[in-house]
């Protein structure tokens, strides 16, 4: 009799685990539907976070981690994303001519992005 009770408890435990897993999966789907994805152009712009030089002839300020991440995304091999990131970076909506000039005059910006 003891073994039958153990089997019943195991079956109930297994059914409970399956039910919880199903609920987590459906909740995850609902959350994902609510998330709006930002266009890649906006992501690239935020990753660079280019700010103007404080003085004439000075260097612009950029987000180091974001700039290096973009560098690796662009230079990465075997990824479909690198072409998309490159297109977003050079698109008309991403950076102005003046911002490109700031980046070209910046050591890190010129090495990571312009080259």
ROKOLTOR-620735 format. One record per atom (N, C-alpha, C, O, CB): residue in one letter; chain; x, y, z. Coordinates in nm, 2 decimals, padded with zeros to 4 digits. Each point is the difference from the previous one (the first is absolute). Glycine has a CB too. Example, Ala and Ser with C-alpha at 12.3 -4.5 7.8 and 13.67 -1.06 7.14 Angstrom:
> A,A,01.32,-00.57,00.78
> A,A,-00.09,00.12,00.00
> A,A,00.09,00.12,00.00
> A,A,00.10,00.00,00.07
> A,A,-00.29,-00.12,00.05
> S,A,00.15,00.23,-00.19
> S,A,00.09,00.11,00.00
> S,A,-00.08,00.11,00.08
> S,A,00.05,00.11,00.01
> S,A,00.07,-00.17,-00.23
//
This chain:
> X,A,00.08,-00.12,00.00
> X,A,-00.08,00.12,00.00
> X,A,00.09,00.13,00.00
> X,A,-00.04,00.10,-00.06
> X,A,-00.14,-00.23,00.18
> X,A,00.29,00.12,-00.05
> X,A,00.09,00.11,00.01
> X,A,00.05,00.04,-00.14
> X,A,00.02,00.12,-00.04
> X,A,00.04,-00.19,00.27
> X,A,-00.02,-00.03,-00.31
> X,A,00.06,00.02,-00.13
> X,A,-00.11,00.07,-00.10
> X,A,00.04,00.08,-00.08
> X,A,00.12,-00.28,00.12
> X,A,-00.28,00.16,-00.03
> X,A,-00.10,00.06,-00.08
> X,A,-00.02,00.14,00.03
> X,A,-00.02,00.09,-00.09
> X,A,-00.10,-00.31,00.07
> X,A,00.12,00.26,00.14
> X,A,-00.01,00.14,00.04
> X,A,00.12,00.08,-00.05
> X,A,-00.02,00.12,-00.05
> X,A,-00.11,-00.18,00.26
> X,A,00.25,00.00,-00.21
> X,A,00.12,00.07,-00.05
> X,A,-00.02,00.03,-00.15
> X,A,00.04,00.10,-00.05
> X,A,00.10,-00.21,00.23
> X,A,-00.19,00.01,-00.25
> X,A,-00.02,00.01,-00.14
> X,A,-00.10,00.11,-00.04
> X,A,00.02,00.08,-00.09
> X,A,00.03,-00.32,00.06
> X,A,-00.16,00.25,00.11
> X,A,-00.10,00.10,-00.02
> X,A,00.06,00.14,00.02
> X,A,-00.03,00.09,-00.07
> X,A,-00.15,-00.25,00.15
> X,A,00.26,00.17,00.03
> X,A,00.06,00.13,00.03
> X,A,00.10,00.04,-00.11
> X,A,00.00,00.12,-00.04
> X,A,-00.02,-00.17,00.28
> X,A,00.09,-00.05,-00.29
> X,A,00.10,00.03,-00.11
> X,A,-00.08,00.05,-00.13
> X,A,00.04,00.09,-00.06
> X,A,00.12,-00.26,00.15
> X,A,-00.27,00.10,-00.12
> X,A,-00.08,00.04,-00.12
> X,A,-00.06,00.14,00.02
> X,A,00.00,00.08,-00.09
> X,A,-00.05,-00.32,00.05
> X,A,00.00,00.27,00.16
> X,A,-00.05,00.13,00.03
> X,A,00.11,00.11,-00.01
> X,A,-00.03,00.11,-00.05
> X,A,-00.15,-00.21,00.19
> X,A,00.29,00.06,-00.09
> X,A,00.12,00.10,-00.01
> X,A,00.04,00.03,-00.14
> X,A,00.03,00.11,-00.03
> X,A,00.04,-00.20,00.25
> X,A,-00.07,-00.02,-00.30
> X,A,00.04,00.02,-00.14
> X,A,-00.11,00.08,-00.07
> X,A,00.04,00.09,-00.08
> X,A,00.08,-00.31,00.08
> X,A,-00.24,00.19,00.02
> X,A,-00.11,00.08,-00.06
> X,A,00.01,00.15,00.04
> X,A,-00.02,00.09,-00.08
> X,A,-00.13,-00.30,00.07
> X,A,00.18,00.23,00.13
> X,A,00.01,00.14,00.06
> X,A,00.12,00.07,-00.07
> X,A,-00.01,00.12,-00.04
> X,A,-00.09,-00.19,00.26
> X,A,00.21,00.00,-00.24
> X,A,00.12,00.06,-00.07
> X,A,-00.03,00.03,-00.14
> X,A,00.03,00.11,-00.05
> X,A,00.12,-00.24,00.20
> X,A,-00.22,00.05,-00.22
> X,A,-00.04,00.02,-00.14
> X,A,-00.09,00.12,-00.01
> X,A,00.01,00.09,-00.09
> X,A,00.01,-00.33,00.04
> X,A,-00.12,00.25,00.14
> X,A,-00.09,00.11,00.00
> X,A,00.07,00.13,00.02
> X,A,-00.03,00.10,-00.06
> X,A,-00.15,-00.25,00.15
> X,A,00.27,00.16,00.01
> X,A,00.08,00.12,00.03
> X,A,00.08,00.04,-00.12
> X,A,00.01,00.12,-00.03
> X,A,-00.01,-00.18,00.27
> X,A,00.07,-00.04,-00.30
> X,A,00.08,00.03,-00.12
> X,A,-00.08,00.06,-00.11
> X,A,00.04,00.09,-00.07
> X,A,00.11,-00.28,00.13
> X,A,-00.27,00.13,-00.09
> X,A,-00.09,00.05,-00.10
> X,A,-00.04,00.15,00.03
> X,A,00.00,00.08,-00.09
> X,A,-00.08,-00.32,00.05
> X,A,00.05,00.27,00.17
> X,A,-00.04,00.13,00.04
> X,A,00.11,00.10,-00.02
> X,A,-00.02,00.11,-00.05
> X,A,-00.14,-00.21,00.21
> X,A,00.28,00.06,-00.13
> X,A,00.12,00.09,-00.02
> X,A,00.02,00.03,-00.14
> X,A,00.03,00.11,-00.04
> X,A,00.08,-00.21,00.24
> X,A,-00.13,00.00,-00.29
> X,A,00.02,00.01,-00.14
> X,A,-00.10,00.10,-00.06
> X,A,00.03,00.09,-00.08
> X,A,00.07,-00.32,00.07
> X,A,-00.22,00.22,00.05
> X,A,-00.11,00.08,-00.05
> X,A,00.02,00.15,00.05
> X,A,-00.03,00.09,-00.07
> X,A,-00.13,-00.29,00.05
> X,A,00.20,00.21,00.15
> X,A,00.03,00.14,00.05
> X,A,00.11,00.06,-00.07
> X,A,00.00,00.12,-00.03
> X,A,-00.08,-00.19,00.25
> X,A,00.18,-00.01,-00.26
> X,A,00.12,00.06,-00.07
> X,A,-00.05,00.05,-00.14
> X,A,00.05,00.10,-00.05
> X,A,00.11,-00.26,00.17
> X,A,-00.24,00.08,-00.19
> X,A,-00.05,00.04,-00.13
> X,A,-00.08,00.13,00.01
> X,A,00.01,00.09,-00.08
> X,A,-00.03,-00.33,00.01
> X,A,-00.06,00.26,00.18
> X,A,-00.08,00.12,00.02
> X,A,00.09,00.12,00.02
> X,A,-00.02,00.11,-00.06
> X,A,-00.17,-00.24,00.16
> X,A,00.30,00.11,-00.02
> X,A,00.09,00.11,00.02
> X,A,00.07,00.04,-00.13
> X,A,00.02,00.12,-00.03
> X,A,00.02,-00.20,00.27
> X,A,00.00,-00.02,-00.32
> X,A,00.07,00.03,-00.12
> X,A,-00.08,00.07,-00.10
> X,A,00.05,00.08,-00.08
> X,A,00.08,-00.28,00.11
> X,A,-00.26,00.18,-00.03
> X,A,-00.09,00.07,-00.09
> X,A,-00.01,00.15,00.03
> X,A,-00.02,00.08,-00.09
> X,A,-00.11,-00.29,00.06
> X,A,00.14,00.24,00.16
> X,A,-00.01,00.14,00.04
> X,A,00.12,00.08,-00.03
> X,A,00.00,00.12,00.00
> X,A,-00.15,-00.20,00.18
> X,A,00.27,00.02,-00.19
> X,A,00.13,00.07,-00.03
> X,A,00.00,00.05,-00.14
> X,A,-00.01,-00.08,-00.09
> X,A,00.13,-00.07,00.27
> X,A,-00.09,00.28,-00.19
> X,A,00.02,00.06,-00.13
> X,A,00.15,00.01,-00.02
> X,A,00.07,00.05,00.08
> X,A,-00.30,00.07,-00.08
> X,A,00.27,-00.16,-00.12
> X,A,00.15,00.00,-00.02
> X,A,00.03,00.13,-00.07
> X,A,-00.07,00.05,-00.09
> X,A,00.08,-00.30,00.07
> X,A,00.10,00.31,00.07
> X,A,00.04,00.13,-00.06
> X,A,00.07,-00.03,-00.13
> X,A,00.07,-00.10,-00.02
> X,A,-00.04,00.20,00.25
> X,A,-00.04,-00.01,-00.33
> X,A,00.07,-00.01,-00.13
> X,A,00.15,-00.01,00.03
> X,A,00.05,00.07,00.09
> X,A,-00.24,00.05,-00.22
> X,A,00.26,-00.19,00.05
> X,A,00.14,-00.02,00.01
> X,A,00.08,00.14,00.00
> X,A,00.10,00.02,00.06
> X,A,-00.12,-00.25,-00.17
> X,A,-00.03,00.32,00.03
> X,A,00.06,00.13,-00.01
> X,A,00.00,00.07,00.14
> X,A,00.10,00.06,00.03
> X,A,-00.18,-00.04,-00.27
> X,A,-00.03,-00.03,00.31
> X,A,00.00,00.06,00.13
> X,A,00.09,-00.07,00.10
> X,A,00.07,00.06,00.08
> X,A,-00.30,00.01,-00.12
> X,A,00.24,-00.20,00.03
> X,A,00.10,-00.08,00.08
> X,A,00.14,00.04,-00.02
> X,A,00.08,00.02,00.09
> X,A,-00.24,-00.21,-00.09
> X,A,00.20,00.20,-00.13
> X,A,00.13,00.04,-00.04
> X,A,00.03,00.14,00.05
> X,A,00.11,00.02,00.06
> X,A,-00.12,-00.16,-00.26
> X,A,-00.08,00.23,00.19
> X,A,00.02,00.14,00.05
> X,A,00.03,00.00,00.15
> X,A,00.08,00.07,00.05
> X,A,-00.23,00.02,-00.24
> X,A,00.06,-00.17,00.26
> X,A,00.02,00.00,00.15
> X,A,00.13,-00.07,00.04
> X,A,00.06,00.04,00.10
> X,A,-00.31,-00.04,-00.08
> X,A,00.29,-00.10,-00.10
> X,A,00.12,-00.07,00.04
> X,A,00.12,00.10,-00.02
> X,A,00.10,00.00,00.08
> X,A,-00.20,-00.22,-00.15
> X,A,00.10,00.30,-00.03
> X,A,00.11,00.09,-00.02
> X,A,00.00,00.12,00.10
> X,A,00.10,00.03,00.05
> X,A,-00.10,-00.09,-00.30
> X,A,-00.12,00.11,00.27
> X,A,-00.02,00.11,00.09
> X,A,00.10,00.11,-00.03
> X,A,00.07,00.05,00.09
> X,A,-00.17,-00.21,00.08
> X,A,00.10,00.21,-00.29
> X,A,00.10,00.11,-00.04
> X,A,-00.05,00.13,00.06
> X,A,-00.11,00.04,-00.02
> X,A,00.17,-00.17,-00.19
> X,A,00.04,00.20,00.28
> X,A,-00.03,00.13,00.05
> X,A,00.10,00.10,-00.05
> X,A,00.12,-00.04,-00.02
> X,A,-00.22,-00.06,00.23
> X,A,00.06,00.22,-00.24
> X,A,00.10,00.10,-00.06
> X,A,00.12,00.03,00.08
> X,A,-00.01,-00.02,00.13
> X,A,-00.19,00.12,-00.25
> X,A,00.31,-00.06,00.06
> X,A,00.11,00.05,00.07
> X,A,-00.03,00.12,00.09
> X,A,-00.09,00.08,-00.04
> X,A,00.24,-00.17,-00.14
> X,A,-00.08,00.10,00.29
> X,A,-00.03,00.11,00.09
> X,A,00.06,00.13,-00.05
> X,A,-00.05,00.11,00.03
> X,A,00.05,-00.27,00.16
> X,A,00.11,00.15,-00.27
> X,A,00.06,00.12,-00.05
> X,A,00.03,-00.02,-00.15
> X,A,00.00,-00.12,-00.05
> X,A,00.11,00.17,00.27
> X,A,-00.09,00.06,-00.30
> X,A,00.03,-00.02,-00.14
> X,A,00.13,-00.08,-00.01
> X,A,00.10,00.03,00.07
> X,A,-00.21,00.19,-00.13
> X,A,00.11,-00.31,-00.03
> X,A,00.12,-00.08,-00.03
> X,A,00.01,-00.11,00.11
> X,A,00.10,-00.08,-00.01
> X,A,00.01,00.27,-00.10
> X,A,-00.19,-00.20,00.20
> X,A,00.00,-00.10,00.11
> X,A,-00.05,-00.14,-00.05
> X,A,-00.05,-00.01,-00.12
> X,A,00.03,00.19,00.29
> X,A,00.02,-00.28,-00.09
> X,A,-00.04,-00.13,-00.03
> X,A,-00.15,-00.02,00.04
> X,A,-00.04,00.06,00.11
> X,A,00.28,-00.15,-00.10
> X,A,-00.31,00.02,-00.08
> X,A,-00.14,-00.03,00.04
> X,A,00.00,-00.10,00.11
> X,A,00.11,-00.07,00.02
> X,A,-00.20,00.12,-00.25
> X,A,-00.02,-00.07,00.30
> X,A,-00.01,-00.10,00.10
> X,A,-00.09,-00.11,-00.06
> X,A,-00.10,00.02,-00.07
> X,A,00.13,00.14,00.26
> X,A,00.01,-00.29,-00.17
> X,A,-00.07,-00.11,-00.05
> X,A,-00.01,-00.11,00.11
> X,A,00.09,00.00,00.09
> X,A,-00.02,00.05,-00.33
> X,A,-00.17,-00.14,00.23
> X,A,00.00,-00.11,00.09
> X,A,00.10,-00.10,-00.04
> X,A,-00.02,-00.06,-00.11
> X,A,-00.23,00.10,00.16
> X,A,00.35,-00.07,00.04
> X,A,00.10,-00.09,-00.04
> X,A,-00.05,-00.14,-00.02
> X,A,00.03,-00.07,-00.10
> X,A,00.13,00.21,00.23
> X,A,-00.24,-00.19,-00.04
> X,A,-00.05,-00.14,-00.01
> X,A,-00.09,-00.02,-00.12
> X,A,00.01,-00.10,-00.07
> X,A,00.01,00.08,00.32
> X,A,-00.10,00.12,-00.27
> X,A,-00.09,-00.01,-00.12
> X,A,00.07,00.00,-00.13
> X,A,-00.03,-00.07,-00.09
> X,A,-00.15,00.18,00.23
> X,A,00.28,-00.02,-00.15
> X,A,00.08,00.01,-00.12
> X,A,00.08,-00.12,-00.03
> X,A,00.01,-00.05,-00.11
> X,A,00.01,00.29,00.15
> X,A,00.04,-00.30,00.07
> X,A,00.07,-00.13,-00.02
> X,A,-00.09,-00.11,-00.04
> X,A,00.03,-00.09,-00.08
> X,A,00.14,00.17,00.25
> X,A,-00.29,-00.08,-00.11
> X,A,-00.10,-00.11,-00.04
> X,A,-00.04,00.01,-00.14
> X,A,00.00,-00.10,-00.07
> X,A,-00.08,00.10,00.31
> X,A,00.06,00.13,-00.29
> X,A,-00.03,00.02,-00.14
> X,A,00.11,-00.05,-00.09
> X,A,-00.02,-00.06,-00.10
> X,A,-00.13,00.25,00.16
> X,A,00.27,-00.15,-00.02
> X,A,00.12,-00.05,-00.07
> X,A,00.00,-00.15,-00.02
> X,A,00.03,-00.05,-00.11
> X,A,00.10,00.25,00.20
> X,A,-00.15,-00.27,00.01
> X,A,00.00,-00.15,00.00
> X,A,-00.12,-00.05,-00.08
> X,A,00.01,-00.10,-00.07
> X,A,00.11,00.09,00.28
> X,A,-00.24,00.08,-00.21
> X,A,-00.11,-00.05,-00.08
> X,A,00.02,00.03,-00.14
> X,A,-00.03,-00.09,-00.09
> X,A,-00.12,00.14,00.28
> X,A,00.22,00.06,-00.23
> X,A,00.03,00.03,-00.14
> X,A,00.10,-00.10,-00.05
> X,A,-00.01,-00.05,-00.12
> X,A,-00.05,00.29,00.16
> X,A,00.16,-00.26,00.03
> X,A,00.12,-00.08,-00.04
> X,A,-00.02,-00.15,00.01
> X,A,00.07,-00.08,-00.05
> X,A,00.07,00.27,00.11
> X,A,-00.25,-00.23,00.01
> X,A,-00.03,-00.14,00.03
> X,A,-00.01,-00.08,-00.13
> X,A,-00.07,00.05,-00.10
> X,A,-00.04,00.01,00.32
> X,A,00.16,-00.18,-00.23
> X,A,-00.02,-00.08,-00.12
> X,A,-00.11,-00.11,00.02
> X,A,-00.02,-00.05,00.11
> X,A,00.27,00.09,-00.16
> X,A,-00.31,-00.07,-00.06
> X,A,-00.10,-00.10,00.01
> X,A,-00.14,00.04,00.06
> X,A,-00.08,-00.09,00.03
> X,A,00.27,-00.07,-00.02
> X,A,-00.21,00.29,00.00
> X,A,-00.12,00.04,00.07
> X,A,-00.08,00.08,-00.10
> X,A,00.05,00.09,-00.07
> X,A,00.06,-00.09,00.30
> X,A,-00.24,-00.02,-00.24
> X,A,-00.09,00.08,-00.08
> X,A,-00.01,00.14,00.06
> X,A,-00.02,00.10,-00.07
> X,A,-00.11,-00.30,-00.01
> X,A,00.15,00.21,00.21
> X,A,-00.02,00.13,00.07
> X,A,00.10,00.11,-00.04
> X,A,-00.04,00.11,00.00
> X,A,-00.06,-00.24,00.19
> X,A,00.22,00.09,-00.23
> X,A,00.10,00.10,-00.02
> X,A,-00.04,00.09,-00.12
> X,A,00.03,00.12,00.00
> X,A,00.15,-00.28,00.09
> X,A,-00.24,00.10,-00.19
> X,A,-00.04,00.09,-00.12
> X,A,-00.12,00.09,00.04
> X,A,00.00,00.11,-00.04
> X,A,00.07,-00.29,-00.11
> X,A,-00.16,00.13,00.24
> X,A,-00.11,00.08,00.04
> X,A,00.05,00.12,00.09
> X,A,-00.05,00.11,-00.01
> X,A,-00.10,-00.31,00.00
> X,A,00.25,00.16,00.10
> X,A,00.05,00.11,00.09
> X,A,00.08,00.10,-00.09
> X,A,-00.02,00.12,00.03
> X,A,00.04,-00.29,00.16
> X,A,00.05,00.13,-00.28
> X,A,00.08,00.09,-00.09
> X,A,-00.10,00.09,-00.07
> X,A,00.02,00.12,-00.01
> X,A,00.17,-00.29,-00.02
> X,A,-00.29,00.12,-00.03
> X,A,-00.10,00.08,-00.07
> X,A,-00.07,00.10,00.09
> X,A,-00.02,00.11,-00.04
> X,A,-00.02,-00.30,-00.11
> X,A,00.01,00.15,00.28
> X,A,-00.06,00.09,00.09
> X,A,00.10,00.11,00.04
> X,A,-00.04,00.11,00.02
> X,A,-00.10,-00.30,00.07
> X,A,00.27,00.15,-00.08
> X,A,00.10,00.10,00.04
> X,A,00.02,00.11,-00.11
> X,A,00.01,00.12,00.03
> X,A,00.10,-00.30,00.10
> X,A,-00.11,00.14,-00.25
> X,A,00.02,00.10,-00.11
> X,A,-00.12,00.06,-00.06
> X,A,00.00,00.08,-00.09
> X,A,00.20,-00.21,00.04
> X,A,-00.32,00.09,00.10
> X,A,-00.12,00.05,-00.05
> X,A,-00.02,00.15,00.03
> X,A,00.06,00.06,00.09
> X,A,-00.16,-00.28,-00.06
> X,A,00.02,00.29,-00.11
> X,A,-00.02,00.14,00.01
> X,A,-00.05,00.05,00.13
> X,A,00.02,00.11,00.04
> X,A,-00.06,-00.11,-00.29
> X,A,-00.04,-00.09,00.31
> X,A,-00.07,00.04,00.13
> X,A,00.09,-00.01,00.12
> X,A,-00.04,00.05,00.11
> X,A,-00.17,-00.13,-00.22
> X,A,00.32,00.01,00.10
> X,A,00.08,-00.03,00.12
> X,A,00.09,00.11,00.05
> X,A,-00.02,00.05,00.11
> X,A,00.02,-00.28,-00.19
> X,A,00.09,00.28,-00.01
> X,A,00.09,00.10,00.04
> X,A,00.01,00.11,-00.10
> X,A,-00.02,-00.02,-00.12
> X,A,00.15,-00.15,00.24
> X,A,-00.11,00.29,-00.07
> X,A,00.01,00.12,-00.09
> X,A,00.14,00.00,-00.05
> X,A,00.09,-00.06,00.05
> X,A,-00.27,00.19,00.07
> X,A,00.20,-00.04,-00.22
> X,A,00.14,00.02,-00.06
> X,A,00.09,00.05,00.11
> X,A,00.12,-00.04,00.01
> X,A,-00.21,00.08,-00.24
> X,A,00.04,00.05,00.31
> X,A,00.08,00.05,00.11
> X,A,00.05,-00.10,00.10
> X,A,00.11,-00.01,00.05
> X,A,-00.23,00.23,-00.08
> X,A,00.02,-00.31,00.06
> X,A,00.03,-00.11,00.10
> X,A,00.11,-00.10,-00.06
> X,A,00.09,-00.05,00.07
> X,A,-00.32,00.07,00.02
> X,A,00.22,-00.04,-00.22
> X,A,00.10,-00.09,-00.07
> X,A,00.14,00.07,00.01
> X,A,00.10,-00.07,00.02
> X,A,-00.28,-00.02,-00.18
> X,A,00.18,00.22,00.14
> X,A,00.12,00.07,00.01
> X,A,00.06,-00.01,00.15
> X,A,00.12,-00.02,00.01
> X,A,-00.20,00.18,-00.19
> X,A,00.00,-00.15,00.28
> X,A,00.04,-00.01,00.14
> X,A,00.06,-00.14,00.02
> X,A,00.11,-00.02,00.06
> X,A,-00.28,00.18,00.01
> X,A,00.10,-00.26,-00.13
> X,A,00.05,-00.14,00.02
> X,A,00.13,-00.02,-00.07
> X,A,00.09,-00.07,00.05
> X,A,-00.33,-00.01,-00.03
> X,A,00.25,00.13,-00.14
> X,A,00.13,-00.02,-00.08
> X,A,00.12,00.07,00.07
> X,A,00.11,-00.05,-00.01
> X,A,-00.25,00.04,-00.20
> X,A,00.11,00.12,00.29
> X,A,00.11,00.07,00.07
> X,A,00.02,-00.06,00.14
> X,A,00.10,00.04,00.06
> X,A,-00.16,00.16,-00.19
> X,A,-00.01,-00.30,00.17
> X,A,00.01,-00.06,00.13
> X,A,00.08,-00.13,-00.02
> X,A,-00.02,-00.08,-00.10
> X,A,-00.19,00.18,00.18
> X,A,00.31,-00.13,00.00
> X,A,00.09,-00.11,-00.01
> X,A,-00.08,-00.13,00.00
> X,A,00.01,-00.08,-00.09
> X,A,00.17,00.20,00.20
> X,A,-00.26,-00.14,-00.01
> X,A,-00.08,-00.13,00.01
> X,A,-00.10,-00.01,-00.11
> X,A,-00.02,-00.10,-00.06
> X,A,00.06,00.10,00.31
> X,A,-00.11,00.11,-00.27
> X,A,-00.11,00.00,-00.10
> X,A,00.06,-00.03,-00.14
> X,A,-00.06,-00.08,-00.08
> X,A,-00.07,00.25,00.21
> X,A,00.24,-00.11,-00.16
> X,A,00.06,-00.03,-00.14
> X,A,00.05,-00.14,-00.01
> X,A,-00.02,-00.06,-00.11
> X,A,00.08,00.30,00.10
> X,A,-00.01,-00.30,00.11
> X,A,00.05,-00.13,00.00
> X,A,-00.11,-00.10,00.00
> X,A,-00.01,-00.10,-00.08
> X,A,00.22,00.17,00.20
> X,A,-00.31,-00.05,-00.03
> X,A,-00.11,-00.10,00.01
> X,A,-00.11,00.01,-00.10
> X,A,-00.05,-00.10,-00.05
> X,A,00.10,00.10,00.29
> X,A,-00.08,00.12,-00.29
> X,A,-00.11,00.02,-00.08
> X,A,00.04,00.03,-00.15
> X,A,-00.05,-00.06,-00.09
> X,A,-00.08,00.14,00.29
> X,A,00.21,00.02,-00.22
> X,A,00.03,00.05,-00.13
> X,A,00.09,-00.09,-00.08
> X,A,-00.03,-00.03,-00.12
> X,A,00.01,00.26,00.21
> X,A,00.12,-00.29,-00.03
> X,A,00.09,-00.09,-00.07
> X,A,-00.09,-00.12,-00.05
> X,A,00.06,-00.09,-00.07
> X,A,00.14,00.16,00.21
//
